[in-house]
Amino acid sequence: MVVLLTGSSRGIGNGIKNIFNEHIIINPSRSEMDLGDITSVEKYLKYLPPVDVIINNAGINNIRILEKETLESINKTLLVNYLSPLTICQYLLPHMKKQKYGRIVNIGSIWINYAKSGRGSYSASKNALHSLTKTITSEYAEYNILCNTISPGYILTDLTLQNNSEVDLQKIKEQIPQRRLGTIDEVAKLVHFLTLENTYINGQNITIDGGYSTTAKS
């Protein structure tokens, strides 16, 4: 199985890379394929071998309240989180269609369905990414191509620690029914299932957040 994985240098992406270690993993660095530059993405994809699994994990989450957003910052978030994954899928879906097999997982966020201050552009980009999931399902399911979105809640990563103080994290834990953050391994195992074992779950946005979104206030 040949797997293309973006954003594998740390966090959830690194966990996914490790759990797929028995397969052929293509995990370009930013210098090889810069998701903030469509020309770079297209150039890299032209030399890519056929791929069986796409995992669009890379993303940016620059927290800014709405009045502080600029056209440049909005465009950058949409480019990395949506337009580059779209371009990747456009390039690689024809082979999947021809071989009548493909698995795609887009890493979304609980902020697809819930609002939180400073996440406007991020939420918009992840909503667009899940719309891509649904479009691929509608157009390619008959070719045995399954596409799903996984939306993590608060996962214990460097980015989560960077964006939240110790006080914030304690408040978050108190709002999670399981009273803890999720682990990178838990997300990676879900990705593994949806790409290598799943045969019928398709077009879904699967939340993995310990129940946070069922009870928490933004």
N, C-alpha and C positions, 0 to 999 in steps of 0.2 A: 504494500500500500504506500503510495506517495502522497505525502501531506505537506501542504503549504501553510505555514503558520507565521503570522505577523506579530510583532511585539513580543518577542520571546526572551529579551535580555534580562527581564526581572519580573517579579510579581506573578500574576496569574499565568502570563505567557510562558514564563520559565517553568512553572509547574506543569503546564500542558506539554511542553517540550519533553520533560523528563518522563511523563507517563506514556509517551509515544516512542520511547527509545528503541523499541523493536522494529520500528518502521522507518522508511526513508523520510527524513524530515528536511524540508527546505525552509530555512528560517533566516531570511535576509536581514542584514543589519541596516541601519538607517543610511549608511554610506553607500550600500548596494542598491537599496530601494527606499527613497525618501517619500513617505506618504503625503508629505506636504508639498509635493511637486509632481503633478500628473505626468509630466514628460519623463521624469525619473522612473515612475511606476511603469509606464508603457515601454520604456527602453528595457527594463529588467524583464518584463513579461515576455517580450519577443524571443528571449533565449531560454525560456523556461521549458522543461520537459513536460509531458502530459501529467496531470495531477488528478488524483482520485478524491482527495479531501481538501477543502479550504476551511481554514479557521481564521476569520477576521477578528483578531484580538486587539491589535494596536489601537490606541485612542488617546486623546488628550482631554483634560478636564480642567480648564483654567477658570477658576471661580471669580466671577465678576457680577455685581448687581447690574440690572438692565441699563441704568443710566450711564454706566461706565463702559458698556460695550461699544466697540467701534466696528465699522464695516470690515476692517482688516482682521480683527480678532474673530468675528463671526465667520468670515470666509475660511479662515485657517481651521477652525473647529469642524466646519462642515466638510472641508477638503479631506482632512485626516480621518474623521470618523464615519463619513458617508461616501463621498465621491471616489476616494481611492478604493475602498472595498467594492463599490459598484464597478469600477474599471477592472479590478481583478476578476470579478465574476464574469463580466462581459468577455474577457479574454479566454477564460478557462472553461466556461460552460459548453461551448461547441464540442470539445473533446468528450466531456461527460455525456452529452447528448448522444454522440456517436457510439460510445461504448455502452450506453444505457446503464450507467451507474455513476453516482456522485453523492457526496455528502458535504454539506456546508453548515457551519455553525458561525453565526455572528454574535459577538459578545456585546450585549446591550447594557442596560442598567435599570435599577428600580425606578430611576427618575424618568423612565419612559411614561409611566402611569401616574407618578406623583410629582408634586412641585416642591422645590426647595430653593431658598434664596441663593442667588449667584449661579444657578445651574441652567439658565435660560437657553443659551446656545448649545450647551451639552445635551440637554433634554431634547431639543429640536433635532440635533444630529442623530441621536440614538433612536428617536421616533422614525426618522427617515431611514435608518438602517433596518429597523424592523419592518418598515414598509417594503424594503427590498426583499426581506425574507418572504413576505407574503406574495410578492410579485413572482419570485422564483418558484414558489410552491404552485402558484396558479399556472405558470407557463411551462414548467419542466417536470412536474410530478409524474406524468405519463412515461417519462424516460427513466424512471427509477432514480430520480435525483431528489433527495430529501434535504430541506433547508429549515433550520430552526434558529431562534434567538435564545440565548441564555442571558438572563438579567441578574447579575449578582447584586446583593445588598452590600452591607458593610463586611468586607473581607479583610483579614489581617495582612495588609500589604504595606510597603513603604509609602505608597501614595496616600493610603488611608491615614497613616500616622502623620504624614506631612500636612494633610488638610484639616486635621482635627487635633485639638489640644487634649491633654489627659482628662480634663474635666468634661470636655465634649464626648470623649470616648466612653467615659463612665455613664453619662446620661444616655448614650446610645445603647449600651449594653442593658440598661434598665428597661429600655423600650423593646428589646428583643425577647420574645417569650423564652428562648433557650438561654438567655442571659450571657451570651458570648458572641464574639464575632465569628464569622465563617472562616474556614481555612482555605488556602490555595489548593490543597489536595482535594478538598470536597468539590470545588468547581472543576478541577481537571478531570476528576472521575466522571462527572456529568458530561463533559465534552467527549470523553472517551466513549461513553455509552452511546451518545447520540450519533457519533460518527462511525463506530465500528460494530455496534450491536443492534442499534435501532433499525427497524424495517417499516414502521408505519406512523410514527410520530412525525408530523409534517406541518410547517407553517406556524408553529407555536412560539409564544414568548414564555419561556419557562423561568420563573423567578426562584432564585436560591438565596434566601435571606433569613433563615431561621424563624420566619413568621413576622418579621419586622413590619412589612407593608400591610399586614392585616390589622395591626393595632397602633402603629406609631403615628405621631403628628409630625409634620414637616417643620 
